[in-house]
Each structure stands twice: as C-alpha cells, then as structure tokens.
Amino acid sequence: MNIKINRETLLKPLTSVASIVEKRHTLPILSNLLIEAKKNQIQLTATDLEMQISLSIDSATEGDFSTTLAAKKLLDICRSLPDSAEINMASNDSRMTLKAGKSRFNLQTLPAADYPVMSKTQSDSTLITIAQRELKDLLKQVEFAMAQQDIRYYLNGLLFEVMNNRLNIVGTDGHRLSFTSTELKQSYEKQEVILPRKTVIELIKLLDDSDEDAQIEMSANQVNFTFGQIKLISKIIDGKFPDYNRVIPIGHQNTFTTNRVGVLLAMQRASILSNEKYRGIRMVINKNNLKLISTNSDQEEAEEELEIDYQGDALDIGFNVTYLIDVLNNANSEQISFSFSDANSSCLITVPNQADYKYVVMPMRI
C-alpha cells in the first residue's frame, strides 16, 4: 500500500488540518491524523472531539487503506524537505515509511479503526450558502469581541442566527458587543447556534478570499461547513446567548463621523500612558473638538486632540481603550461614526452607509 505525493501538494492541506490537533492529549490517538487513501485521493482528518476538519487531496495511490500518524511529526518532516521533493509513503502493519530523495523516515502508526471520527447528525438542519470571502469578512468583523475563557461559557463563541432572509453573527464578552448581518438568497425559519471560539478562529484561517460557495448546515447540536476540498464539523456551545437587541442602542443623538485611521493612531498614542491594568481613556467631546486623555498610576498623562464635525452635547466619558482600538483595527472603512446618549451610557460605533454593522462599548468610570 503506498502513496506518491509532491511535498507542495501535501504541505498546505496538512497545515490546515493539523492546526487543531492538541499537542498533549489524554488519548494518544488524538495527536494523530487519520489518513485514508482510495481511488487516487487521500483524505486527511483531524479532530479534538469538539471539532473535526477533513480535507481531500488528489494523489497517486495504490490500493485502499487507512491509518493514523502523528500529526506534528508528519508536518515537521514535510516542512523540512526541499520544495520540489516527491514523497513516497508506504504502510505495513504498525509502521509507515516515508521516503523523499535520500531521506527516509520510519513512523509508528495507530489503527484507523480506533480513530474517533465525528459523524454528521441526521437531525433536521438548516442549509445556507454564502460566498467564502463574505463569510470570512463577517467573522473577522465580530470575532475579536468574543470572550476568551469566561465562566459564562456561552460567551466563548459567536452567535449564528438565521432569521427570515438574514444571517446575523454576534460576539460579546459582556463589556462590548459586535454585530454584523448579511442578506441570504432565500428565507428560513429562525434558528440559532453558538459556534465555539476555536471553530471560529479555524474558519477564518481556512476560508478562501474567493467567491466560491461555502455551505453551512446548522442543526440542534452541531454545525457543518463545506467549502473547496474542506469539510469542518463542529459541536456547538449549549447555552442561551444574551438578547443582543437589548444591548444595541437606538436613538443616540450625539454623533460624529471621523477618519478611522486618524482616530485609531491618536488612540494608540494615548493608550501608551494608560493604566496597564484598566486601560482607561477619557473621550472629552465638545463642539467640533475631541480630546483623548489617559493617565496612569505614575501620574503621567497623554492628551490627543482632533478636530471633528460635532454639534451635540458636551460629553466626558471613559472607555477601555483596547476595546476601541480593536474595532478601529477591524473595521475596513475610511470613515467611522461614534454615537452617544450621555456620559453614563454605551457608545455605538458604526460604519457610514453600512447599516449591517454595529459595535457597542460599555463606558467605564475613570
């Protein structure tokens, strides 16, 4: 049983699937990749029991077989070989031999029958289709607002909500909330799932910047993504996501629009002298004028001043500057709008002429 494959052909897919493999696992087989060869195709599969990535590659194979190999070792070998190397993989019993030019590696395998493959659930599901580039952009617009290791486990992921002819994606960590939405080709009954943080990060890596379709199949306990040669199965977070509609303010009267990069650079400079722990910054807003002021425990102070087109109420309001810098880094527009009600309420950040994107930051006392 053997496989012939070019190093270049193997390396990119191998990198894509191996990224979810945990380095140290209580189950040794989870450090391995499942390799299945049949009809001039190899399928590589990796899982951490919460999500699974499978990828098909065309290659010359002799005979059908399946085995599992240490993911990290295979990836390291592949990376270390010369660019144009031709790899021969031959399997016998509990070993696999890799040859490339004058290099030879003899690796231990574990039986494919023991590999814990996640299978698609047969329950009712909602199937939606969206361009890969569009899905990638939507995820990037909101993923930074997800919680990282919050005890409220339902915040450690993104809400995917299909409602009528729209897909809404929302992330929040309790201090800020990011919302984006897109129109779908057809209408659906309402369905929502919470996609785990790790799945979101992998999807952003794997999706292409192309107009090729990605299919999303949402069911009661998992989501399946299919695009290009990749199939990704993910469990979902069981829990109730907060009602984001109650968080997104309506009717904030005090508004100004300014150059995104200009205000981003000013905030980055002001943040240098902010308190390292609380990262607070004051936005002092007066007629046609914005001041950004930060201080720290060493009594140091930074102040930035920007001219803005503003006729609203005078405001002095504090925020965690990291939350503002995050959104300014991730919005890909030239202009950005800030809206306020008063000094005690949240700030709504939007992109002009783009009603589908909203970002809310709660104020902090400074």
C-alpha positions as CSV (number, residue, x, y, z in Angstrom):
1,M,0.0,0.0,0.0
2,N,1.6,3.3,-0.9
3,I,1.1,6.9,-1.8
4,K,3.1,9.2,-4.1
5,I,2.7,12.9,-3.5
6,N,4.5,16.1,-4.1
7,R,5.6,18.0,-0.9
8,E,3.9,21.2,-2.1
9,T,0.6,19.3,-2.7
10,L,0.7,17.8,0.8
11,L,2.0,20.7,2.9
12,K,-0.8,23.2,2.7
13,P,-3.7,20.8,3.4
14,L,-1.6,19.1,6.1
15,T,-1.0,22.5,7.8
16,S,-4.7,23.3,7.6
17,V,-5.9,20.1,9.3
18,A,-3.0,19.7,11.8
19,S,-3.7,23.1,13.4
20,I,-6.5,21.7,15.6
21,V,-4.5,18.7,16.9
22,E,-3.8,19.1,20.6
23,K,-0.1,18.7,21.4
24,R,-0.6,16.6,24.5
25,H,-3.8,14.6,24.8
26,T,-5.0,12.1,27.3
27,L,-6.0,9.9,24.3
28,P,-2.7,9.3,22.3
29,I,-4.6,8.8,19.0
30,L,-5.9,12.4,19.1
31,S,-2.3,13.5,18.5
32,N,-2.6,11.7,15.2
33,L,-4.1,12.4,11.8
34,L,-6.4,9.9,10.1
35,I,-5.1,9.2,6.6
36,E,-7.4,7.4,4.1
37,A,-6.3,6.6,0.6
38,K,-8.7,5.5,-2.1
39,K,-9.1,5.9,-5.9
40,N,-6.2,8.4,-6.3
41,Q,-7.3,10.5,-3.5
42,I,-6.1,11.0,0.1
43,Q,-8.3,12.2,2.8
44,L,-6.7,13.8,5.9
45,T,-8.8,14.1,9.0
46,A,-8.0,15.7,12.4
47,T,-10.3,16.1,15.4
48,D,-10.1,17.3,19.0
49,L,-13.6,15.7,19.8
50,E,-15.2,19.2,19.7
51,M,-14.5,19.9,16.0
52,Q,-13.2,17.9,13.0
53,I,-11.5,19.0,9.8
54,S,-11.3,16.7,6.7
55,L,-9.6,17.6,3.5
56,S,-9.3,15.7,0.2
57,I,-6.2,15.8,-2.0
58,D,-5.6,14.2,-5.4
59,S,-2.6,11.9,-5.5
60,A,-1.4,8.6,-6.9
61,T,-2.3,5.8,-4.6
62,E,-2.0,2.1,-4.8
63,G,-4.8,0.2,-3.1
64,D,-7.2,1.4,-0.5
65,F,-6.0,1.8,3.0
66,S,-6.3,3.9,6.2
67,T,-4.0,4.5,9.1
68,T,-3.2,7.2,11.6
69,L,0.1,9.1,12.0
70,A,1.5,11.6,14.5
71,A,0.3,15.0,13.0
72,K,3.1,17.1,14.3
73,K,5.9,14.7,13.2
74,L,4.4,14.4,9.7
75,L,4.1,18.2,9.4
76,D,7.6,18.8,10.6
77,I,9.0,16.2,8.2
78,C,7.1,17.8,5.3
79,R,8.2,21.3,6.2
80,S,11.9,20.2,6.4
81,L,12.0,18.6,3.0
82,P,13.1,20.5,-0.2
83,D,10.4,22.3,-2.1
84,S,10.0,20.0,-5.0
85,A,10.5,16.8,-3.1
86,E,8.5,13.8,-4.2
87,I,7.2,11.9,-1.1
88,N,6.6,8.1,-1.1
89,M,4.6,6.8,1.8
90,A,4.4,3.0,2.3
91,S,2.3,1.4,5.0
92,N,2.9,-2.0,6.5
93,D,1.5,-3.3,9.8
94,S,2.0,-0.7,12.6
95,R,4.6,1.3,10.6
96,M,4.7,3.8,7.8
97,T,7.8,4.6,5.9
98,L,8.3,8.0,4.2
99,K,11.0,8.4,1.6
100,A,12.0,11.6,-0.2
101,G,15.2,11.7,-2.2
102,K,17.9,10.4,0.2
103,S,15.8,10.9,3.3
104,R,13.9,8.1,5.0
105,F,11.6,8.2,8.0
106,N,10.0,5.2,9.7
107,L,7.0,6.2,11.8
108,Q,4.7,4.4,14.2
109,T,1.0,4.2,13.3
110,L,-2.1,3.5,15.3
111,P,-5.1,1.7,13.8
112,A,-7.6,3.8,11.9
113,A,-10.4,1.8,13.4
114,D,-9.6,3.4,16.8
115,Y,-9.8,6.9,15.5
116,P,-12.8,8.8,17.0
117,V,-14.4,10.1,13.8
118,M,-17.2,12.7,14.3
119,S,-20.2,11.9,12.1
120,K,-22.8,14.3,10.8
121,T,-26.0,14.2,12.8
122,Q,-29.1,13.1,10.9
123,S,-31.4,15.6,12.7
124,D,-33.3,18.4,10.9
125,S,-30.9,21.1,9.7
126,T,-30.9,24.5,8.0
127,L,-28.7,24.7,5.0
128,I,-27.4,28.1,3.8
129,T,-25.0,29.1,1.1
130,I,-22.7,32.1,1.3
131,A,-19.5,33.1,-0.6
132,Q,-16.3,32.1,1.2
133,R,-14.9,35.7,1.1
134,E,-18.1,37.1,2.6
135,L,-18.3,34.6,5.4
136,K,-14.6,35.2,6.2
137,D,-15.2,39.0,6.3
138,L,-18.2,38.7,8.5
139,L,-16.3,36.5,11.0
140,K,-13.4,38.9,11.1
141,Q,-15.7,41.8,11.8
142,V,-17.0,40.3,15.0
143,E,-14.6,37.6,16.3
144,F,-12.4,40.0,18.4
145,A,-15.4,40.7,20.7
146,M,-15.8,37.1,21.8
147,A,-14.9,36.2,25.3
148,Q,-11.8,34.1,25.8
149,Q,-12.2,32.0,28.9
150,D,-15.3,33.4,30.5
151,I,-17.1,31.5,33.2
152,R,-20.2,32.3,31.2
153,Y,-19.2,29.7,28.7
154,Y,-21.9,30.8,26.2
155,L,-19.9,34.0,25.6
156,N,-16.8,32.0,24.4
157,G,-18.1,31.8,20.9
158,L,-20.2,33.6,18.3
159,L,-23.9,33.5,17.8
160,F,-25.0,32.4,14.3
161,E,-28.7,33.4,13.9
162,V,-30.6,32.7,10.7
163,M,-33.9,34.6,10.6
164,N,-36.0,35.1,7.5
165,N,-33.6,36.0,4.7
166,R,-30.7,37.2,7.0
167,L,-27.7,35.7,8.7
168,N,-26.8,37.6,11.9
169,I,-23.4,37.0,13.6
170,V,-22.8,38.4,17.1
171,G,-19.9,38.3,19.6
172,T,-19.8,39.7,23.1
173,D,-17.7,39.4,26.2
174,G,-20.1,41.4,28.4
175,H,-18.2,44.7,28.1
176,R,-18.6,45.1,24.4
177,L,-20.7,43.6,21.6
178,S,-20.1,43.3,17.9
179,F,-23.0,42.6,15.4
180,T,-22.9,42.0,11.7
181,S,-25.5,40.8,9.3
182,T,-25.9,39.8,5.6
183,E,-28.8,39.0,3.3
184,L,-29.3,35.4,2.2
185,K,-30.6,34.1,-1.1
186,Q,-33.7,32.6,0.4
187,S,-35.8,32.8,3.6
188,Y,-35.6,30.5,6.5
189,E,-37.3,29.8,9.8
190,K,-35.5,31.2,12.8
191,Q,-32.5,29.1,14.0
192,E,-29.6,30.0,16.2
193,V,-26.4,28.2,17.4
194,I,-23.4,29.3,19.3
195,L,-20.2,28.4,17.5
196,P,-17.1,27.8,19.8
197,R,-14.2,30.2,19.7
198,K,-11.7,27.6,18.4
199,T,-14.0,26.8,15.4
200,V,-14.3,30.5,14.5
201,I,-10.5,31.0,14.6
202,E,-10.0,27.9,12.4
203,L,-12.7,29.0,9.9
204,I,-11.0,32.4,9.4
205,K,-7.8,30.6,8.6
206,L,-9.3,28.1,6.3
207,L,-11.8,30.2,4.2
208,D,-10.5,31.5,0.9
209,D,-10.8,35.1,-0.3
210,S,-12.8,33.8,-3.2
211,D,-16.4,34.0,-4.4
212,E,-16.7,30.2,-4.3
213,D,-19.5,29.0,-2.2
214,A,-19.4,27.8,1.4
215,Q,-22.3,25.7,2.7
216,I,-23.3,26.0,6.3
217,E,-25.6,23.3,7.7
218,M,-27.0,24.2,11.2
219,S,-28.7,21.5,13.3
220,A,-29.6,21.2,17.0
221,N,-26.2,20.1,18.2
222,Q,-23.6,20.7,15.5
223,V,-22.7,22.9,12.5
224,N,-21.2,21.6,9.3
225,F,-19.2,23.8,6.9
226,T,-18.3,22.6,3.4
227,F,-16.1,24.6,1.1
228,G,-13.5,23.8,-1.5
229,Q,-12.0,20.4,-0.5
230,I,-12.7,21.0,3.2
231,K,-15.3,19.7,5.5
232,L,-15.5,21.0,9.0
233,I,-17.8,19.6,11.7
234,S,-18.2,21.5,14.9
235,K,-20.1,20.9,18.1
236,I,-21.9,23.9,19.4
237,I,-22.0,25.6,22.8
238,D,-25.1,24.6,24.7
239,G,-26.5,27.7,26.3
240,K,-28.6,30.8,25.9
241,F,-26.9,33.7,24.2
242,P,-27.8,37.2,25.6
243,D,-30.5,39.1,23.8
244,Y,-28.3,41.4,21.7
245,N,-31.2,43.6,20.6
246,R,-31.5,44.9,24.2
247,V,-27.8,45.9,24.1
248,I,-27.7,47.7,20.8
249,P,-28.9,51.3,21.5
250,I,-31.4,53.1,19.3
251,G,-31.6,56.9,19.0
252,H,-28.2,58.0,20.3
253,Q,-28.4,61.7,19.4
254,N,-24.8,62.9,20.0
255,T,-23.0,61.7,16.9
256,F,-19.8,62.4,14.9
257,T,-18.1,60.8,11.9
258,T,-14.3,60.9,11.5
259,N,-11.4,59.4,9.7
260,R,-10.9,55.9,11.1
261,V,-7.1,55.7,10.8
262,G,-6.7,59.2,12.3
263,V,-8.6,58.4,15.4
264,L,-7.0,54.9,15.6
265,L,-3.5,56.4,15.6
266,A,-4.4,59.0,18.2
267,M,-5.9,56.3,20.5
268,Q,-2.9,54.1,20.1
269,R,-0.6,57.0,21.1
270,A,-2.8,58.0,24.0
271,S,-3.0,54.4,25.2
272,I,0.8,54.3,25.8
273,L,0.3,56.1,29.1
274,S,-3.0,54.5,30.1
275,N,-3.1,52.3,33.3
276,E,-1.7,48.9,32.3
277,K,-4.5,47.0,34.1
278,Y,-7.6,49.1,33.4
279,R,-6.6,50.6,30.0
280,G,-8.8,53.6,30.6
281,I,-9.1,56.6,28.2
282,R,-11.3,59.7,28.5
283,M,-13.1,61.0,25.5
284,V,-13.9,64.7,26.1
285,I,-16.2,65.8,23.3
286,N,-17.1,69.4,22.8
287,K,-18.3,71.4,19.7
288,N,-16.1,70.4,16.8
289,N,-13.4,69.1,19.2
290,L,-12.4,65.6,20.6
291,K,-9.8,65.2,23.2
292,L,-8.4,61.8,24.2
293,I,-6.8,61.8,27.7
294,S,-5.1,59.0,29.5
295,T,-3.3,58.8,32.9
296,N,-1.6,56.1,34.9
297,S,-0.6,55.4,38.5
298,D,2.8,57.2,37.9
299,Q,0.8,60.5,37.4
300,E,1.8,60.5,33.7
301,E,-0.6,61.9,31.2
302,A,-1.2,61.8,27.4
303,E,-3.5,64.0,25.5
304,E,-4.5,63.9,21.9
305,E,-6.7,66.5,20.2
306,L,-8.7,66.0,17.0
307,E,-11.0,68.3,15.0
308,I,-14.4,66.7,14.4
309,D,-17.7,67.8,12.9
310,Y,-19.8,67.8,16.1
311,Q,-22.7,70.0,17.3
312,G,-24.1,67.8,20.1
313,D,-23.9,67.9,23.9
314,A,-20.6,68.3,25.7
315,L,-19.5,64.9,27.0
316,D,-16.8,63.5,29.2
317,I,-16.9,59.7,29.0
318,G,-14.4,56.9,29.8
319,F,-13.7,53.7,28.0
320,N,-11.3,50.8,27.9
321,V,-9.1,52.0,25.0
322,T,-8.3,48.4,23.9
323,Y,-12.0,47.8,23.0
324,L,-12.0,51.0,20.9
325,I,-8.6,50.1,19.2
326,D,-9.9,46.6,18.4
327,V,-12.9,47.8,16.4
328,L,-10.9,50.6,14.6
329,N,-8.4,47.9,13.6
330,N,-11.0,45.6,12.3
331,A,-13.5,47.9,10.5
332,N,-12.3,48.2,6.9
333,S,-13.8,51.6,6.1
334,E,-12.3,55.0,5.6
335,Q,-14.8,56.7,7.9
336,I,-16.2,55.6,11.3
337,S,-19.2,57.0,13.3
338,F,-19.4,57.3,17.1
339,S,-22.8,57.9,18.8
340,F,-23.6,58.7,22.4
341,S,-26.6,59.4,24.6
342,D,-24.9,60.7,27.8
343,A,-21.8,60.2,29.9
344,N,-23.2,57.1,31.6
345,S,-24.5,55.1,28.6
346,S,-22.8,53.0,26.0
347,C,-21.1,54.1,22.8
348,L,-22.4,52.9,19.4
349,I,-19.8,52.6,16.7
350,T,-21.0,52.2,13.1
351,V,-19.7,52.5,9.5
352,P,-21.4,55.2,7.4
353,N,-23.8,53.7,4.7
354,Q,-23.4,50.2,6.2
355,A,-26.4,49.5,8.3
356,D,-25.4,45.9,8.8
357,Y,-22.5,46.5,11.2
358,K,-22.8,47.7,14.8
359,Y,-20.3,47.7,17.7
360,V,-21.3,48.7,21.2
361,V,-18.9,49.5,24.1
362,M,-19.9,50.0,27.7
363,P,-18.4,53.0,29.5
364,M,-16.0,52.8,32.4
365,R,-15.5,55.1,35.4
366,I,-12.1,56.8,35.3
